[in-house]
Amino acid sequence: MAEIRIHRDHDLGLKKAREIAWKWAEQVEEKFDMECTVHEGEDEDTVEFTRSGVKGELTVAANHFDLKAQLGFLLGAFKKTIESEVEKELDTLLAANKKKAATKKKPA
C-alpha cells in the first residue's frame, strides 16, 4: 500500500485552521468523491476521509496540518499525482487565507 504524508506549518490558530480544514474537506468531497467526517477536539481536530481505494486523516492544530493517507493497490500507481493535487489544494487554501489576513491589516 502506498502512503502519502503531508505536513504544513502555519500561524493561523485553531479557529482559522478549522475553517480551512472544513473548506478543504468540502473540496475533496466534491472533487474526489470523498466521504469526510470531522471530529472536533479541544486542542486539535481530525478530518477523516475515505473512498474506494483511499483512507486517511487530516489532523488540524493551531500551528500545523498533518495529512496521512493510505492508497489502495490501484491508486498507489498514481501516488505522485494524487499527492501533488492534495498539496496544491491545501497550499491554495493556506495562501488565500494569508492574502485575506494581509489585506485586513490597516496601515499605522
C-alpha positions as CSV (number, residue, x, y, z in Angstrom):
1,M,0.0,0.0,0.0
2,A,1.3,3.5,-0.9
3,E,1.2,6.1,1.8
4,I,1.0,9.9,1.5
5,R,2.2,12.2,4.3
6,I,2.0,16.0,4.1
7,H,2.9,18.4,6.9
8,R,2.3,22.2,6.7
9,D,3.1,24.6,9.5
10,H,1.1,27.8,9.9
11,D,0.4,30.5,12.4
12,L,-3.4,30.7,12.0
13,G,-4.6,29.5,15.3
14,L,-7.1,26.7,15.7
15,K,-10.2,28.7,14.7
16,K,-8.9,29.7,11.3
17,A,-7.2,26.3,10.7
18,R,-10.6,24.7,11.3
19,E,-12.2,26.9,8.7
20,I,-9.5,25.9,6.2
21,A,-9.8,22.3,7.0
22,W,-13.6,22.3,6.6
23,K,-13.2,24.1,3.3
24,W,-10.6,21.5,2.2
25,A,-13.0,18.7,3.3
26,E,-15.8,20.2,1.2
27,Q,-13.5,20.5,-1.8
28,V,-12.2,16.9,-1.7
29,E,-15.8,15.6,-1.1
30,E,-16.8,17.3,-4.3
31,K,-13.7,17.0,-6.4
32,F,-12.6,13.4,-5.4
33,D,-15.9,11.9,-4.2
34,M,-14.6,11.5,-0.7
35,E,-16.6,11.0,2.4
36,C,-15.3,13.2,5.2
37,T,-16.1,13.2,8.9
38,V,-14.9,15.9,11.2
39,H,-14.1,15.2,14.8
40,E,-13.6,18.4,16.9
41,G,-11.3,18.3,19.8
42,E,-10.2,20.8,22.4
43,D,-6.6,21.3,21.0
44,E,-7.0,19.8,17.6
45,D,-9.5,18.3,15.1
46,T,-9.3,15.3,12.9
47,V,-10.9,15.2,9.4
48,E,-11.3,11.5,8.4
49,F,-11.7,10.9,4.7
50,T,-12.4,7.8,2.7
51,R,-13.5,6.5,-0.6
52,S,-12.8,3.3,-2.6
53,G,-9.1,2.8,-2.5
54,V,-8.3,5.7,-0.2
55,K,-8.4,6.1,3.6
56,G,-6.8,8.8,5.7
57,E,-7.0,11.7,8.1
58,L,-6.1,15.4,8.3
59,T,-5.0,16.5,11.8
60,V,-5.8,20.2,12.3
61,A,-3.9,22.0,15.1
62,A,-3.4,25.7,16.0
63,N,0.1,25.7,14.3
64,H,0.1,22.8,11.7
65,F,-1.7,20.4,9.4
66,D,-0.7,16.8,9.2
67,L,-2.2,14.6,6.5
68,K,-1.8,10.9,6.3
69,A,-3.4,8.7,3.6
70,Q,-3.3,5.1,2.6
71,L,-3.8,4.4,-1.1
72,G,-5.0,1.0,-2.3
73,F,-3.2,-1.1,-4.9
74,L,-4.8,0.5,-7.9
75,L,-4.4,4.2,-6.8
76,G,-0.9,3.5,-5.5
77,A,0.3,3.8,-9.1
78,F,-0.9,7.4,-9.1
79,K,0.6,8.3,-5.7
80,K,2.8,11.2,-7.0
81,T,-0.2,12.8,-8.9
82,I,-2.6,12.4,-6.0
83,E,0.0,13.8,-3.5
84,S,0.7,16.7,-5.8
85,E,-3.0,17.5,-6.1
86,V,-3.7,17.3,-2.4
87,E,-0.7,19.5,-1.7
88,K,-1.9,22.0,-4.3
89,E,-5.4,22.2,-2.8
90,L,-4.1,22.7,0.8
91,D,-1.5,25.2,-0.2
92,T,-4.0,27.2,-2.2
93,L,-6.3,27.4,0.8
94,L,-3.4,28.5,3.1
95,A,-2.2,31.1,0.5
96,A,-5.7,32.5,0.1
97,N,-6.0,32.9,3.9
98,K,-2.6,34.7,4.1
99,K,-3.8,37.2,1.4
100,K,-7.0,37.8,3.4
101,A,-5.0,38.5,6.5
102,A,-2.6,40.8,4.7
103,T,-5.5,42.9,3.2
104,K,-7.2,43.2,6.7
105,K,-4.2,44.8,8.3
106,K,-4.6,48.6,8.4
107,P,-1.6,50.9,7.9
108,A,-0.2,52.5,11.0
